[in-house]
Amino acid sequence: MGGVGMFAVALGKHYFGAEVTTTVSTGKMERAGQMGAARVVDYTKETYTEVLENTADVVFDTVGDAEIYRVAKHNSTAVSVAMLPDRNGLDHFRHESAPLSLFGKAKLAAAKLIVGAVGWYLTRGFRSKGIRYGYVIMSPDGSDLEKTFNPLLENGTIKPVIANVYPFTTEGVQSAFKELMAGHVAGKVIICVKD
Ligand SMILES: NC(=O)c1ccc[n+]([C@@H]2O[C@H](COP(=O)([O-])OP(=O)(O)OC[C@H]3O[C@@H](n4cnc5c(N)ncnc54)[C@H](OP(=O)(O)O)[C@@H]3O)[C@@H](O)[C@H]2O)c1
């Protein structure tokens, strides 16, 4: 349960009214319960794909493990923010700001083909169980957040966990990225632009 998973657990319970199961490492078991998880599996001690096999109506993947399809029930739904998109998901890359635009227009089609093929291969497990799979790229939407999120923050239902706050300086930004890249951050890493 990292920065994204933490909010996914809280929204799953408090916005969608779901009974949420999440995987975490040992030190985060209690925190996951506080965020709203009904069941917490320590993925460092148990093979979560075995413990949770065929139990989920909806899977939200923040890890990118191709084996996660095993957790989903047949004909259920899975959404990933961490795996590669399948062919359908490649439409997300049409925006110029998307990572694949770095290849330049001429090479974009070839890059899409490769990403699509690898994504298609990685998501074969979902197809074998008839699971609807979608890869999502977030685009921040203030008004959506205001409607969905603000009430839950304001009434204290969701309490964001802040791992660290860094100043908006070269060293501050470098340290923030170092912390993120090391993985296993407990909460959000903040860069404070304005005091
Ligand atoms: N598509 C998009 O628009 C979008 C947007 C934001 C982020 N992302 C992607 O979403 C992913 C998560 O982002 P994040 O900011 O939450 O990263 P993060 O803070 O590094 O979180 C990743 C977490 O996954 C946890 N985890 C849970 N189950 C796991 C398992 N079975 N095996 C390995 N790790 C497991 C780890 O938790 P422990 O600390 O307990 O080990 C780790 O902290 C990243 O790949 C990021 O690139 C995509």
PDBQT file of the ligand as one rigid body, heavy atoms in Angstrom, charges set to zero:
ROOT
HETATM    1  N1  LIG A 201      -1.304   5.435 -14.417  1.00  0.00    +0.000 N 
HETATM    2  C1  LIG A 201      -1.227   6.531 -13.693  1.00  0.00    +0.000 C 
HETATM    3  O1  LIG A 201      -1.807   7.579 -14.024  1.00  0.00    +0.000 OA
HETATM    4  C2  LIG A 201      -0.452   6.513 -12.402  1.00  0.00    +0.000 A 
HETATM    5  C3  LIG A 201      -0.554   7.566 -11.491  1.00  0.00    +0.000 A 
HETATM    6  C4  LIG A 201       0.166   7.474 -10.298  1.00  0.00    +0.000 A 
HETATM    7  C5  LIG A 201       0.970   6.354 -10.051  1.00  0.00    +0.000 A 
HETATM    8  N2  LIG A 201       1.065   5.384 -10.991  1.00  0.00    +0.000 N 
HETATM    9  C6  LIG A 201       1.840   4.171 -10.753  1.00  0.00    +0.000 C 
HETATM   10  O2  LIG A 201       1.174   3.449  -9.715  1.00  0.00    +0.000 OA
HETATM   11  C7  LIG A 201       2.137   2.702  -8.978  1.00  0.00    +0.000 C 
HETATM   12  C8  LIG A 201       1.969   2.989  -7.497  1.00  0.00    +0.000 C 
HETATM   13  O3  LIG A 201       2.288   4.346  -7.240  1.00  0.00    +0.000 OA
HETATM   14  P1  LIG A 201       2.630   4.806  -5.752  1.00  0.00    +0.000 P 
HETATM   15  O4  LIG A 201       2.899   6.261  -5.798  1.00  0.00    +0.000 OA
HETATM   16  O5  LIG A 201       1.586   4.301  -4.831  1.00  0.00    +0.000 OA
HETATM   17  O6  LIG A 201       4.001   4.046  -5.526  1.00  0.00    +0.000 OA
HETATM   18  P2  LIG A 201       4.614   3.602  -4.147  1.00  0.00    +0.000 P 
HETATM   19  O7  LIG A 201       4.263   4.600  -3.093  1.00  0.00    +0.000 OA
HETATM   20  O8  LIG A 201       6.040   3.226  -4.398  1.00  0.00    +0.000 OA
HETATM   21  O9  LIG A 201       3.786   2.280  -3.819  1.00  0.00    +0.000 OA
HETATM   22  C9  LIG A 201       4.023   1.005  -4.328  1.00  0.00    +0.000 C 
HETATM   23  C10 LIG A 201       3.624   0.110  -3.188  1.00  0.00    +0.000 C 
HETATM   24  O10 LIG A 201       3.109  -1.129  -3.607  1.00  0.00    +0.000 OA
HETATM   25  C11 LIG A 201       3.016  -1.853  -2.407  1.00  0.00    +0.000 C 
HETATM   26  N3  LIG A 201       2.649  -3.228  -2.607  1.00  0.00    +0.000 N 
HETATM   27  C12 LIG A 201       1.415  -3.692  -2.247  1.00  0.00    +0.000 A 
HETATM   28  N4  LIG A 201       1.295  -4.960  -2.571  1.00  0.00    +0.000 NA
HETATM   29  C13 LIG A 201       2.465  -5.350  -3.136  1.00  0.00    +0.000 A 
HETATM   30  C14 LIG A 201       2.922  -6.570  -3.678  1.00  0.00    +0.000 A 
HETATM   31  N5  LIG A 201       2.149  -7.644  -3.720  1.00  0.00    +0.000 N 
HETATM   32  N6  LIG A 201       4.171  -6.620  -4.196  1.00  0.00    +0.000 NA
HETATM   33  C15 LIG A 201       4.963  -5.532  -4.200  1.00  0.00    +0.000 A 
HETATM   34  N7  LIG A 201       4.562  -4.313  -3.701  1.00  0.00    +0.000 NA
HETATM   35  C16 LIG A 201       3.334  -4.252  -3.169  1.00  0.00    +0.000 A 
HETATM   36  C17 LIG A 201       4.316  -1.608  -1.671  1.00  0.00    +0.000 C 
HETATM   37  O11 LIG A 201       3.879  -1.513  -0.351  1.00  0.00    +0.000 OA
HETATM   38  P3  LIG A 201       4.869  -1.678   0.908  1.00  0.00    +0.000 P 
HETATM   39  O12 LIG A 201       5.480  -0.337   1.094  1.00  0.00    +0.000 OA
HETATM   40  O13 LIG A 201       3.951  -2.079   1.999  1.00  0.00    +0.000 OA
HETATM   41  O14 LIG A 201       5.894  -2.703   0.536  1.00  0.00    +0.000 OA
HETATM   42  C18 LIG A 201       4.758  -0.241  -2.249  1.00  0.00    +0.000 C 
HETATM   43  O15 LIG A 201       4.823   0.748  -1.259  1.00  0.00    +0.000 OA
HETATM   44  C19 LIG A 201       3.513   3.088  -9.539  1.00  0.00    +0.000 C 
HETATM   45  O16 LIG A 201       3.889   2.094 -10.457  1.00  0.00    +0.000 OA
HETATM   46  C20 LIG A 201       3.244   4.403 -10.275  1.00  0.00    +0.000 C 
HETATM   47  O17 LIG A 201       4.132   4.581 -11.347  1.00  0.00    +0.000 OA
HETATM   48  C21 LIG A 201       0.367   5.441 -12.145  1.00  0.00    +0.000 A 
ENDROOT
TORSDOF 0
